[in-house]
């Protein structure tokens, strides 16, 4: 965690931790939302953690959106151990659907089953994930279309948490098609996330919390 006015040499600490953990899988958390103002030792510590991505089992990342876009050359195709991924974004309020060029970094992760996304509009357009292999999805944002497309692509979900304060916009192609989630057991919806309920076909759901 990067906090202003702390003199700790994060680069030396992280380098020591990585060296002593040898080949063990890692649970990594990077909380550095203002990387532009970070001192060099923080930037070096983040670089060490990114270079260790082949050992990531769990990753919790809170980074500026520009850094997410720059991750692909560093970690793309190196996430063979990754099982759980948490992404948090802090975006300008008036972000549009074309704001991103797309994030490819997490597209290849054969063991990835749990994804949590917070604050990212139009997630299926702006981040490429192996949606169909996910069994657990948590998606939270304040933008329109409360994660309809995330569900449409994630047909193997067992548990899902959806939260939004945005509207479900009309599709330019007409009414939305039903979303089939045959394996879904637990569904938690909050706010206007409940607007996706009329489109869900989930006959095996055991818990529904609205």
C-alpha positions as CSV (number, residue, x, y, z in Angstrom):
1,X,0.0,0.0,0.0
2,X,1.4,3.3,-1.0
3,X,0.9,6.1,1.5
4,X,2.3,9.6,1.1
5,X,5.1,10.7,3.5
6,X,6.1,7.1,4.5
7,X,9.9,6.6,4.1
8,X,9.8,2.8,4.0
9,X,11.9,1.4,1.1
10,X,9.1,-0.6,-0.4
11,X,11.4,-1.9,-3.2
12,X,13.8,-3.5,-0.8
13,X,11.0,-5.0,1.3
14,X,9.2,-6.5,-1.7
15,X,12.4,-7.8,-3.3
16,X,13.3,-9.6,0.0
17,X,9.8,-11.1,0.3
18,X,9.9,-12.3,-3.3
19,X,13.3,-13.8,-2.9
20,X,12.5,-15.6,0.4
21,X,9.2,-17.0,-0.8
22,X,11.2,-18.8,-3.6
23,X,8.7,-20.6,-6.0
24,X,5.7,-20.5,-3.7
25,X,2.4,-19.1,-5.2
26,X,1.7,-15.5,-4.2
27,X,-1.3,-13.6,-3.0
28,X,-0.5,-10.1,-4.2
29,X,-2.2,-6.8,-3.4
30,X,-1.2,-3.5,-5.1
31,X,-2.9,-0.4,-3.8
32,X,-1.4,2.5,-5.6
33,X,-4.2,4.7,-7.2
34,X,-1.9,7.8,-7.6
35,X,1.1,6.2,-9.3
36,X,2.0,9.5,-11.0
37,X,3.0,11.0,-7.7
38,X,4.7,7.9,-6.3
39,X,8.4,8.0,-5.5
40,X,10.9,5.7,-7.4
41,X,11.0,3.0,-4.6
42,X,7.3,2.5,-4.9
43,X,7.4,2.3,-8.7
44,X,10.2,-0.2,-8.4
45,X,8.3,-2.3,-5.9
46,X,5.3,-2.4,-8.2
47,X,7.6,-3.5,-11.0
48,X,9.0,-6.3,-8.9
49,X,5.4,-7.6,-8.2
50,X,4.4,-7.4,-11.8
51,X,7.5,-9.3,-12.9
52,X,6.5,-12.0,-10.4
53,X,3.1,-12.5,-12.1
54,X,3.8,-16.1,-13.1
55,X,3.5,-16.9,-9.4
56,X,0.3,-15.0,-8.7
57,X,-2.5,-17.1,-7.3
58,X,-4.6,-14.2,-6.1
59,X,-4.2,-10.6,-7.3
60,X,-6.0,-7.6,-5.8
61,X,-5.1,-4.5,-7.9
62,X,-6.1,-0.9,-7.5
63,X,-4.3,1.1,-10.1
64,X,-4.9,4.0,-12.5
65,X,-6.7,2.9,-15.7
66,X,-3.7,4.0,-17.7
67,X,-1.5,1.5,-15.8
68,X,-3.9,-1.3,-16.4
69,X,-3.6,-0.7,-20.1
70,X,0.1,-0.8,-19.9
71,X,0.1,-4.2,-18.0
72,X,-0.3,-6.4,-21.1
73,X,3.3,-6.5,-22.3
74,X,4.4,-7.4,-18.7
75,X,2.0,-10.1,-17.6
76,X,0.1,-11.2,-20.7
77,X,0.2,-15.0,-21.0
78,X,2.1,-15.4,-17.7
79,X,-0.9,-16.0,-15.3
80,X,-1.0,-19.8,-15.3
81,X,-1.5,-20.0,-11.5
82,X,-4.1,-17.1,-11.1
83,X,-7.3,-18.3,-9.5
84,X,-8.8,-15.0,-8.1
85,X,-8.6,-11.5,-9.6
86,X,-9.9,-8.2,-8.0
87,X,-9.7,-5.1,-10.2
88,X,-10.7,-1.7,-8.9
89,X,-10.8,1.4,-11.0
90,X,-11.1,5.1,-10.1
91,X,-12.4,6.8,-13.2
92,X,-13.6,10.3,-14.2
93,X,-17.3,10.7,-13.6
94,X,-18.1,11.3,-17.3
95,X,-16.3,8.3,-18.7
96,X,-17.7,7.1,-22.0
97,X,-17.8,3.6,-23.5
98,X,-15.0,4.5,-25.9
99,X,-12.7,5.8,-23.1
100,X,-10.6,2.7,-23.2
101,X,-8.7,0.9,-25.9
102,X,-9.2,-2.3,-24.0
103,X,-7.2,-4.2,-21.4
104,X,-5.7,-7.6,-22.6
105,X,-3.5,-8.4,-19.6
106,X,-5.8,-10.9,-17.9
107,X,-7.2,-12.6,-21.0
108,X,-5.1,-15.8,-20.7
109,X,-5.4,-17.3,-17.2
110,X,-6.5,-20.9,-17.4
111,X,-7.2,-21.4,-13.7
112,X,-9.0,-18.1,-13.2
113,X,-12.5,-18.8,-11.6
114,X,-13.3,-15.7,-9.5
115,X,-13.3,-12.1,-10.8
116,X,-14.3,-9.0,-8.9
117,X,-14.6,-5.7,-10.9
118,X,-15.4,-2.4,-9.2
119,X,-15.9,0.9,-11.0
120,X,-15.4,-0.1,-14.6
121,X,-18.1,0.8,-17.1
122,X,-18.9,-1.6,-20.1
123,X,-16.6,-4.2,-18.6
124,X,-16.9,-6.7,-21.4
125,X,-15.8,-4.0,-23.9
126,X,-13.0,-2.5,-21.8
127,X,-11.3,-5.6,-20.2
128,X,-10.9,-9.0,-22.0
129,X,-11.3,-11.8,-19.5
130,X,-11.9,-15.6,-19.9
131,X,-15.6,-14.9,-19.0
132,X,-16.9,-18.4,-19.9
133,X,-14.6,-20.2,-17.4
134,X,-15.6,-18.1,-14.4
135,X,-17.7,-19.6,-11.6
136,X,-17.8,-16.5,-9.3
137,X,-18.3,-13.0,-10.5
138,X,-18.7,-9.8,-8.5
139,X,-19.4,-6.7,-10.5
140,X,-20.0,-3.2,-9.1
141,X,-20.3,0.1,-10.9
142,X,-22.5,3.2,-11.2
143,X,-22.7,3.3,-15.0
144,X,-25.6,2.2,-17.3
145,X,-26.3,-1.4,-18.2
146,X,-25.7,-3.1,-14.9
147,X,-23.5,-5.9,-16.1
148,X,-25.9,-7.6,-18.5
149,X,-23.2,-8.4,-20.9
150,X,-20.9,-9.8,-18.2
151,X,-23.6,-12.3,-17.3
152,X,-24.3,-13.1,-21.0
153,X,-20.7,-14.2,-21.5
154,X,-20.3,-16.0,-18.1
155,X,-22.6,-19.0,-18.6
156,X,-20.8,-21.2,-16.0
157,X,-21.4,-19.0,-13.0
158,X,-22.2,-20.6,-9.7
159,X,-22.3,-17.4,-7.6
160,X,-22.8,-13.8,-8.7
161,X,-22.9,-10.4,-6.9
162,X,-24.3,-7.5,-9.1
163,X,-24.5,-4.0,-7.9
164,X,-25.3,-0.8,-9.8
165,X,-27.0,2.6,-9.7
166,X,-27.1,3.0,-13.4
167,X,-30.0,2.3,-15.8
168,X,-30.4,-0.7,-18.1
169,X,-30.3,1.1,-21.5
170,X,-32.3,0.0,-24.4
171,X,-30.4,-2.1,-26.9
172,X,-30.1,-0.6,-30.4
173,X,-30.8,-4.0,-31.7
174,X,-34.1,-4.3,-29.9
175,X,-35.1,-6.2,-26.7
176,X,-32.2,-7.9,-24.8
177,X,-32.0,-11.7,-25.3
178,X,-32.5,-13.9,-22.2
179,X,-29.3,-14.8,-20.3
180,X,-29.0,-18.5,-19.5
181,X,-27.1,-19.4,-16.3
182,X,-27.8,-23.1,-15.8
183,X,-25.3,-23.6,-13.0
184,X,-26.1,-20.5,-10.9
185,X,-26.8,-21.4,-7.3
186,X,-26.5,-18.0,-5.5
187,X,-27.4,-14.5,-6.9
188,X,-27.1,-11.3,-5.0
189,X,-28.3,-8.1,-6.6
190,X,-28.3,-4.5,-5.3
191,X,-29.7,-1.2,-6.6
192,X,-30.5,-1.2,-10.2
193,X,-28.6,-4.4,-10.7
194,X,-32.1,-5.9,-10.1
195,X,-33.0,-4.7,-13.6
196,X,-31.3,-7.7,-15.1
197,X,-33.6,-10.2,-13.3
198,X,-36.3,-10.3,-16.1
199,X,-33.7,-11.4,-18.5
200,X,-32.2,-14.3,-16.4
201,X,-33.0,-17.9,-16.9
202,X,-31.4,-19.6,-13.9
203,X,-33.6,-22.6,-12.9
204,X,-31.2,-24.1,-10.3
205,X,-30.8,-20.9,-8.2
206,X,-31.1,-21.7,-4.5
207,X,-30.4,-18.3,-3.0
208,X,-31.7,-15.0,-4.4
209,X,-31.0,-11.8,-2.4
210,X,-32.4,-8.5,-3.7
